[in-house]
Each structure stands twice: as structure tokens, then as C-alpha cells.
């Protein structure tokens, strides 16, 4: 379990570095636009560092087995999906990539009913469009859509 916590802490720190140096500079304009996202990244990095440092103090950690290894792989897959989702939003647009991303997240989290995988993203993104797009006139990245 200790090794799994250490790997999780390392993964969180690597994700924070990706956010800090690659994603935030490309998605924000100027230093003032990046201040709040970077503050959030700092708050995310603190638990990652704590996990890495506290679990590193123990010695003789047993190798990961069964459920721990499965949970670590699932977490890594979900983290990779989040990164891919964030990278495709400018190209595909918010609504298209949200529908596809939510379907992928549902499948990775164990939902196997095709109707749920199709309807949940469509209804959720449809409600976001009604509330944000039409109700508040908030413009989302269009991507392929006009």
C-alpha cells in the first residue's frame, strides 16, 4: 500500500508539472490570467508531495498486488483521459469533446450499459448548453462546430 501511495503522489506531482508548464500557459493569456489556475495547482501539489514524502519514509514496502495495482492503473488511465480531454477541447470544441470524454470516463469507471453511456453525456452536456450557452450567453470553445 505504501508503494501505491508513493506512486500516486508522484503521479499527482507530474500532473501538476504538466499543468504548470504546458497546459496553463497555453490556455491563459498573460500572468494575471494564469494566477488563479497556478494557485489551484499549488494546492493540488501539496497533497501529492505529502503522499510522496510520507510514504517514502517507510522501508521494505511490499509490491503492489491485486486491487491496489488495479486501482493504480485505473487512476493512471483516468488521469491520461483528463489530459487528452483538455488537449482536444480547442480542436473539437467543448460540447463535442465533453460528450466523447464523458462517455470514455463512464466506460473506464465501469458503466457498461450502452444506453447509459450514450444518454448520460448527451443529457448532461445538453443541460450545460441550455444553462451556460443559452441561459447565460457564455461562449464555449467551438472547435469543429460553427
Secondary structure, 3 states (H helix, E strand, C coil): CHHHHHHHHHHHHHHHHHHHHHHHHHHCCHHHHHHHHHHHHHHHHHHHHHHHHHHHCCCCCCCCCHHHHHHHHHHHHHHHHHHHHHHHHHHHCHHHHHHHHHHHHHHHCCCCCHHHHHHHHHHHHHHHHHHHHHHCCCCCCCCCCC
